Structure formats: C-alpha cells, structure tokens
Amino acid sequence: MSLTSPNADDGAILLELAGPAVHGITLSSTTLTYYIDSSAAPIRVAVLGNLSNGPLLTFVVNDTTAMSSYSATAKDVASRQNQLRSGLTGYQLKITH
C-alpha cells in the first residue's frame, strides 16, 4: 500500500484496512513505527514517524485475484508537531499487488 499526501510534514496516520483474510502486515520502512488493532473488522493501523509519499506498508492476502475486495481509508492524520489535520482532502491510500 502506498500513501499520497498533500503535505510534506506528516507524522502520523490512522487508517482502516478492510478485506478478507488480511495478515502479515509490515511497514515498508524501518524508520516508521506502527500499532495494529485487528480485534475487529476493519483492521485499524496507526503509523508513526516521518511519513512521505510512496510505499507505506505491505500485507498478505490469500487470493490476489480478489484485490478489488480490499480497501484502505485514512481516518486521521497529524503533522510532525502532533497537530491533527483539519481535513483529509488529498490523502490517498493505494493498494497494489
């Protein structure tokens, strides 16, 4: 999954990842930290650090022919100064395989 952001100083994103049998979530960068709540669907993931456009995380799926069944949605974003963004316009999370 990759992130596109309209800002250059993002420090945290809370996202929801939905789809059948998501597992093996890992970060694309060792400089980031993440926390996962997989106790319910959709899975909630908080990623912290100096976020930038490009690869954010990877995950394993059982059936790559069903990629349209998966989605990711940004729920909240904060700057590196810990200020919540007033809106999420321009943020995109793209799932590819």
DRENDO-1510 file (C-alpha; in Angstrom, 1 decimal, always signed):
<recs>
REC; n; res; u; v; w
REC; 1; MET; +0.0; +0.0; +0.0 .
REC; 2; SER; +1.3; +3.4; -0.8 .
REC; 3; LEU; +0.5; +6.8; +0.6 .
REC; 4; THR; -0.1; +10.1; -1.3 .
REC; 5; SER; -0.2; +13.1; +0.9 .
REC; 6; PRO; -0.7; +16.8; +0.1 .
REC; 7; ASN; +1.6; +17.7; +3.0 .
REC; 8; ALA; +5.4; +17.3; +3.5 .
REC; 9; ASP; +5.3; +17.1; +7.3 .
REC; 10; ASP; +3.0; +14.3; +8.2 .
REC; 11; GLY; +4.0; +12.5; +11.4 .
REC; 12; ALA; +1.1; +10.0; +11.9 .
REC; 13; ILE; -1.7; +8.4; +10.1 .
REC; 14; LEU; -4.6; +6.3; +11.4 .
REC; 15; LEU; -6.0; +4.1; +8.7 .
REC; 16; GLU; -8.6; +1.3; +8.3 .
REC; 17; LEU; -7.7; -1.7; +6.2 .
REC; 18; ALA; -10.7; -3.8; +5.0 .
REC; 19; GLY; -10.8; -7.1; +3.1 .
REC; 20; PRO; -11.0; -10.8; +3.6 .
REC; 21; ALA; -8.1; -12.6; +5.5 .
REC; 22; VAL; -5.6; -9.7; +5.8 .
REC; 23; HIS; -2.5; -10.8; +7.6 .
REC; 24; GLY; +1.3; -10.3; +7.7 .
REC; 25; ILE; +1.1; -6.5; +7.9 .
REC; 26; THR; +4.6; -5.0; +7.8 .
REC; 27; LEU; +6.0; -1.5; +7.3 .
REC; 28; SER; +7.8; -0.5; +4.1 .
REC; 29; SER; +10.3; +1.5; +6.1 .
REC; 30; THR; +12.3; +0.6; +9.2 .
REC; 31; THR; +12.2; +4.2; +10.3 .
REC; 32; LEU; +8.5; +4.1; +11.0 .
REC; 33; THR; +6.6; +2.6; +13.9 .
REC; 34; TYR; +3.1; +1.1; +13.8 .
REC; 35; TYR; +0.4; -0.3; +16.0 .
REC; 36; ILE; -2.3; -2.6; +14.8 .
REC; 37; ASP; -5.8; -3.4; +16.2 .
REC; 38; SER; -7.0; -6.5; +14.4 .
REC; 39; SER; -9.6; -7.4; +17.0 .
REC; 40; ALA; -12.4; -6.4; +14.7 .
REC; 41; ALA; -13.0; -5.6; +11.1 .
REC; 42; PRO; -11.8; -3.3; +9.5 .
REC; 43; ILE; -8.3; -3.6; +10.9 .
REC; 44; ARG; -7.1; -0.2; +12.3 .
REC; 45; VAL; -3.4; +0.7; +11.8 .
REC; 46; ALA; -1.6; +3.7; +13.3 .
REC; 47; VAL; +1.7; +4.5; +11.5 .
REC; 48; LEU; +4.0; +7.0; +13.2 .
REC; 49; GLY; +7.2; +8.7; +12.0 .
REC; 50; ASN; +8.3; +11.0; +9.2 .
REC; 51; LEU; +5.7; +9.9; +6.6 .
REC; 52; SER; +6.3; +10.6; +3.0 .
REC; 53; ASN; +4.7; +9.8; -0.3 .
REC; 54; GLY; +5.3; +6.3; -1.5 .
REC; 55; PRO; +5.2; +2.8; -0.1 .
REC; 56; LEU; +3.8; +2.7; +3.4 .
REC; 57; LEU; +3.0; -0.9; +4.3 .
REC; 58; THR; +2.6; -4.4; +2.9 .
REC; 59; PHE; +0.2; -7.2; +3.8 .
REC; 60; VAL; -0.5; -10.7; +2.7 .
REC; 61; VAL; -3.8; -11.8; +1.1 .
REC; 62; ASN; -5.0; -15.3; +0.3 .
REC; 63; ASP; -6.3; -14.5; -3.2 .
REC; 64; THR; -4.7; -11.8; -5.3 .
REC; 65; THR; -7.4; -12.2; -7.9 .
REC; 66; ALA; -9.8; -10.6; -5.4 .
REC; 67; MET; -7.8; -7.3; -4.9 .
REC; 68; SER; -11.0; -5.3; -5.5 .
REC; 69; SER; -12.3; -6.7; -2.2 .
REC; 70; TYR; -9.6; -4.7; -0.3 .
REC; 71; SER; -9.7; -1.1; +0.7 .
REC; 72; ALA; -7.8; +1.3; +2.8 .
REC; 73; THR; -9.1; +4.6; +4.2 .
REC; 74; ALA; -7.3; +7.3; +6.1 .
REC; 75; LYS; -9.2; +8.2; +9.2 .
REC; 76; ASP; -6.9; +10.8; +10.8 .
REC; 77; VAL; -3.6; +12.4; +10.0 .
REC; 78; ALA; -1.4; +14.5; +12.2 .
REC; 79; SER; +1.6; +16.7; +11.5 .
REC; 80; ARG; +5.1; +16.0; +12.9 .
REC; 81; GLN; +4.2; +18.7; +15.5 .
REC; 82; ASN; +1.3; +16.4; +16.6 .
REC; 83; GLN; -1.4; +18.7; +15.2 .
REC; 84; LEU; -4.4; +16.9; +13.7 .
REC; 85; ARG; -5.1; +17.8; +10.1 .
REC; 86; SER; -8.4; +19.7; +9.7 .
REC; 87; GLY; -9.3; +17.6; +6.7 .
REC; 88; LEU; -8.2; +14.6; +4.7 .
REC; 89; THR; -8.6; +16.0; +1.2 .
REC; 90; GLY; -5.7; +15.0; -1.0 .
REC; 91; TYR; -4.8; +11.9; +1.1 .
REC; 92; GLN; -4.9; +8.6; -0.9 .
REC; 93; LEU; -4.0; +5.1; +0.1 .
REC; 94; LYS; -3.5; +2.9; -2.9 .
REC; 95; ILE; -3.4; -0.9; -2.7 .
REC; 96; THR; -1.5; -2.7; -5.5 .
REC; 97; HIS; -0.1; -6.1; -6.0 .
</recs>
